[in-house]
Amino acid sequence: MPELPEVETVRAGLVPHVEGARVVSVDVRRASCVRLMAGGADEFTGRLVGATIVTAVRRGKFLWMPLTYQADAHAGFNTPTDALSAHLGMSGQFRVHRGADIPAPHPHCRTRLVVERDGERWVIDFLDQRTFGYLHVEDLVATGDGGPGGHGSSLPALPVSVAHIGRDALDPMLDVAGAVASWRRGRRGIKQVVLDQGLVSGVGNIYADEALWLAQIHPERPAEAMSRAQAQSLLAAASDVMGRALEVGGTSFDSLYVNVNGESGYFARGLEAYGRAGEPCSRCGALLRRATVGGRATHWCAACQRRWAPRGGRAR
């Protein structure tokens, strides 16, 4: 599933194509793509056609586009109250087609938008091979802390479906002390805590493994056994690995994740732990391990990331 670097790459790729563009028409090609809309495709289309997309915004792994509506030719634009929200699921992609030769919808195209700006029209397709992704138009609500809802906009609002999602590790508005404290509570293994999007968002399975490897912390170490310094180190590691992944367009293992122009990310070439079970650790040379932790495939170095044990016990 795309994580923060992949979603941010998509967001940044969308901005020049959606910013200030008015939605002219909507073609919902698979009803399940708009399954969160109570009124189905008709409601989705009705709330979207005629709207102007302000920009593209992201918090953690969540992406949305604030919408404004122009009442008449002289009214101007109001503050956005709605948003087109998108969740990429396992294989969701936005593809933009501009110019004279716009192709017929791809077999995996679930929704096609035709947009217009300055007299030019183009197409934005939402493709989703595995169909776990979705689009929906929903209300915007005020942020709890009064800060911007997400990266890409100063508007202090975010979609209802994202209101419970914490700020991400790259967000300058993140309460670092609060995040560190939240990562040290409870008996859950630290990897499960890191994956909790309500605490600090954006980190998924791949970058959790990478951050834990970088911070030299075992994925099953209980959160309550983390020192403040370890939690701070882990948060810094998460920021570091996601920042580096963002620089190269995220992580792509196949054609299911691409940017709006169809290009893949290249961070997979720099992964230190995820997907490398049985290979030597680049730090110490011990073979990396793989196990299922909390239902997720997990990779770590048993030599560098020693398992925690209570006093008098034995780490292994």
N, C-alpha and C positions, 0 to 999 in steps of 0.2 A: 504494500500500500504506500502511495507517495507520502513522504514526510515533509517537514518544513522546507528543506532546500528545493525539492522537486516542485512543491506548490508555489513557492516564491518565484521559481524560474518561470512557471506558467503565468503567474500574476504579472510579472514584469513584461513578459512577451505579449500579454493581452492589452496592456495599457495603451500603446499607440493606436490600436485598432478599435478600442471601445470608448475611449475618453471623448465625451461630447457627442457620441453617435446616437442617433434616434432609431429605435426598433421599428422597422417598417412592416415586417411580417414574421410569423412564427409557424414552423412546420414540425409538430410533434409526431415523430415517426414510430415511436414506441411508447405506449401509455405508461409503462412502468417507470420511465425516466422522470415523470412528474408525479409519482405515486404519493408524495406528501401533500399534494394539493387536494383539498376536500372536493373541489369541483372538477378535478381532473384536467385534461388538456384544455377544455374551454375556459376554465378559470385562469389557468396559467397564461393562455394566449390573451385573454381579456385584460389581465393586469400588466402585461408586458408590451403589447403593441401600442405605439405612440409614446412610450416612455423614452426618456433620454438617459443614457448610462453616464454617470458622473466620472467614474474611474473604476479600477479594480483594487480590492483591498484584501489583506490576509491577516489572520491571527492564527498562529500555530499552523495546523494543517487545513484550516478552514478558509474558504475563498468566497468573496461576494462582491457584487457590483451595485452600489447605491443608485437609486433611480429617482428622477424628478419628472414631473408632469407639467406641461404648459397648458393652462386653461384657455388662453386665447392668444392672438398674435401680439398683444401688447402687455401681457401679464408678467413676462419674465419667468424665471424658474424659482420654485420654492425650495426650502431646505428638504433634502431627501427624507421620505418617511417609509419607503419600501426598499427592498434589495432583491436582486436576482442572486440567490445563493447556489453554490455548486459544491458538491462533494465528489471527488474523483474516484472514490471506491478503490477497487483493485486495478482498474484499467482505463479510467476515464481520461479523455484527451480533448482539448480544444484545438481545432484546426481552422486557420483563417485563409480564405481564398479571395484574392483581389485581382482585378484586371478583367480583360474581356472574356477569357476562357475559364469560366467557373465550372468545375467538374460536377457531374451528377453525384448525389449523396453516396458516400461509401456504404457498403452493406452494414457496417457497424454504427452508422450515424443514427443517433437516437432523437436528436432535435437539431433543426437548422434555423438559424436566425438570419434575416436579411436586415442590415443596418445601413444608415445613410448619414453622411456628414459632408457639408459643403458641396452638395450636388452629386457626390460620388456614392455609389452603393457597392457593398461587398457582403460576403457570407461568412458567418461564424458557425461552424459545426461542432456539436458535442458528440464524440465517438465513445463507445463503451462496449468493448467486446464481452466482458464478463457480466455486465449489467448490474453491478453492485452500486454504481454511482447514481447520482440523481441531481436534478435541478428543481428549484422551487422559488416562487416569489413570496416573500414574507415581510412582516413588519420589522422596522428598526426600533430598538429601544436604547435608552441612554446607558452609557457605561457606568459601572458602579463607582469608579474612582474619578470620573470627570475627565479622564484622558482620552486620547484618540482611540477609536475602536480597534484599529489594527494598522499594520504597515501599509502605506500607500495613500492615507487620507488623514486629515486633521480632525475630521468630524467625530465628536464624542458620542458615537452611537455604533451599534452592531446588531446583527440579526438576532431575533429571538432564539433561534436554535444554537447560537454561539454564546449566548449570555453567560452560560455556566463554564465556559472554557477559560482557563487561566492565561495570563500573558506568557509569551514564549521567551526562550532563553536569549534571543537576539533583540528583544523589545527593550528600548531604553527606559520604558515606564515600568519594567518589572521590579517588584519589591524584592530585591535580592535577599535581604535578611529574612523576609517572610517565606520566600521560596526555600531557603536553606532550612529554616525551622520546620516547614511542612514535610521536607524530605527526611526528617529525623524522627518522625512520629510513627508509632505503630509497629506491629510485628511482621508486616509483610516484607518479603525480600525486596532489596533496594531496586532491582530491575522493575518489578511490578509497580513500585512507587513512581519511578521515572516515567513509566508509560501512562500514568494517570494524567490525562489531559486537563483535568480540573485544577491541578496544582501548578504545573508548568507545562505549557503545551508545545507541540511541534516535534517532540522526540518520539519516534516509533521504534520498531524492533531493530532495524539496522543501526541507527545512530545510538541507541541505548547500548548495544554491544560495543560499539566503537568508543563511546565515552567511558564506559566502565573499564575497557582495556587501557585507555589512555590514563585514567585516574588510578589504575591498578587496584580496583575494588571488585571483589567476587560478586556476581549477580544475585546470589542468594543471601548475602549478608543482611540481617534484619535491619530495617530502617532505624530502629531505636538503638542499635549498636553502632551507628555512624557517629563519628565525632563531628563537631562543627567544621573543623578544617577539612575533613574528608568530604563532607557535603558541599562545601565551597569549591573544593578541587573538582568534584564531579560536575557541578554546574558549569564551571569554567571549561571543563573538557567537552561538555555537550555543546557549548557555544563555539568552541574551537573547531570541532569536527564538522558541525553544521555550516559554519562560516567557510571552511575550506571546501566542503561539498558544493556550496552555493557558487563558489568561484568557477567551478567547472560544470555547472548546470545540473548538479544532483547526481543520483545514482541510477543507472539504467542497466538492467540485466537482459532485457529483450525489448521488442518493439512496443510493448504495452505502455511504457512511459516515454513520452516525447514532449518537446516543447511545441508551441503553436505553429512552428514552421517545420515540424517533423523531425527535428534533430534530437539525438539522445544525449544524456549526461555522461560524464566520464569518471565520476568519483569511484566507481566500482574497482578501478585499477589501483586505487590507493587504500582500499579497506585493509585494516590490520587484523580484525577478528572475524567479522561476520562472513559466513560462507567458507571459512578457511580451516575447518576441522581437519586434523591430521597433518597440517602443514606446520613448519617451524615458526615459532613466535619470532618476529623481527627484533625483539628486545632482548630475549634471553636464549632463544634456540629451542626451548621445550616445545613439544607438539601441542597444538591448540586442540581443545576439546569441544564437543557438541552434546547438548542434552536438551530436553524439553523442560522449560521452567515456566510455570504459570500458563501452560498451553502454547508457549512460543518457543521456536527453535532458538537456542541460545549458544553463543560461542565465547570461549574465554581461555586464558592461559592459566593452568593450574599452578604454575611456578610463580608467575608474577602477580596473579590475583588469588591469593590464598583464601580458602574458606574460613569464615569467622567461627570461633568456638568460644563458649562461655569459659570463665576463669576455671582452670583446672582441667578443661577439656583439651582436645587435640585438633588443630586445624589440619585439613587434608585437601 
